[in-house]
Amino acid sequence: MLQHPLLQLTIAVAAITLNLLLLCIAVGGIKFVHMALILSGVPLADSGFRTFRSAQEALDHELTPNQRISVLAKKWREERNFWIAAMAFTLWWCVRSPHAAYSTQVYQRHLCGVLALLSSATCAHLCYLL
């Protein structure tokens, strides 16, 4: 059965996008989402330690105003970096949750059904594209 080239392109883009957005790819046996969680979790732990350490340091009252501003700016940067790292880790964790739910056999059947609605091709042909 011949299909319109634009429809074939739409099906291919839908299959690639769904797999990439749900991160159903693996590099060297490690899924991309797990690599991203590790790569965002390590800076989170490091910045959390640095933020805690800088919060424990007491300000010396004998500092000049410029020195005091410098110390407070360092504390502010450490706390800002912690919140940025926390947001990155949280976002990757939120991506991981649907990935875990949709990586089951039920997801594959559902995806095949959705793609079958996009075209008149058979479900087996569509799943072969994935």
N, C-alpha and C positions, 0 to 999 in steps of 0.2 A: 504494500500500500504506500503510495507516495504522499508525502506531507509537504506542506508549505515550508520553505527554508526558515522563515521567521519563527514558525511554531517549533521546529526542531531546535533552533537556537534558544528559544524561551525554555524549553524542557531542559536543555543542557545547563543553562544558567541557573535554573531553579534547583537542579540536582547538586551542582557545585556549591551554590550559596547555602543550601540547607546543610550540606556536610561541613562546610567551613564554619558557618555560624554556630553549629552545634559541636564543632571541633571533633569530628569523628575521624581524625587523622592521627597517625602515630609515626614518630620518628625514632627509629632504633628500638622499637618495642615500648617506648614511653609515649603516652598520649600527650598531645600538645597542651591540653588544659592542665595536666599535672605538672608539666615543665613550667608553665606560666605561674602556677601556684607556688612552686618552689622558688622561682626567680623573683617573685614578688614577696614571698614570705621571709626570705633571708634579709632583704633590706628593711622590712618591717621590724624584725627582731633586733637588728642592729640599731635602727633609729629609736626604737623603744628603749633600748639600753642607754643610748646616748642622751635621750631626753630625760630619763630618770636620773642619770648621773649629773646632768647640768641643773636639774631642779633641786638636787640635794646640796649643791654648792651655795654657801651663804655669801651674800654681797658684803664686801668690806666697806665700812662707812668712811674710810679714809681715802677712797678713790676720788680722783678728779671727775668732773662731770663727763668728760670725753671717755675716760676709762669705764665709767659706770654705763654709759650708753653702749659702749663696745661689748661689755659683758651681757647686758640685757638683749642686745641684737643677736648675739650668739645663741642665747637661750631661745629667743623667738624663732630663729632659723631652725634650730633642732626640733622645736615643737611643730613648726610648719612642715618639716620633712617627715616627721612621724605621721601627721595627718594625711599627707600625700601618699605615703606608703600604705597606710591603713585603708585609704580609699581604693588604691590599686588592688590590694589583696582582696578587699570586699567585693569589688567588681568581678575579679576572676572567680571568686567563690560563688557569686551569683550566676556566672556562666556555667560553672561546674554542676550546679544543681539540676538544671534541665538536661544537661549533657548526660548525667547519670540516669535520669528518668527516661530519656529518649533513646538511649543506646541499647535498649532491649529489643527483643523480637517484635514486640507490639509496635514499636516505633517504625521498624522496617515495613511492617504491613501497612501501617497508616500512611507512611510516605509513599509507598507504592500506590495506594488508593488515591491519594491526592494528585499524584502525577498522572494517574490514569484519567482523572477528570479533566486534566489540561489538554489531553489529546485523545484521539480515537485509537491510539496504538494499544497493543496488548500490555498487560501488567508485567508479563515476563520480560518483554522487550525493554520496558522502562527500568525494571530492576537490574537488567543487564547493564544499562547506562551508568548505574550507581557503582 
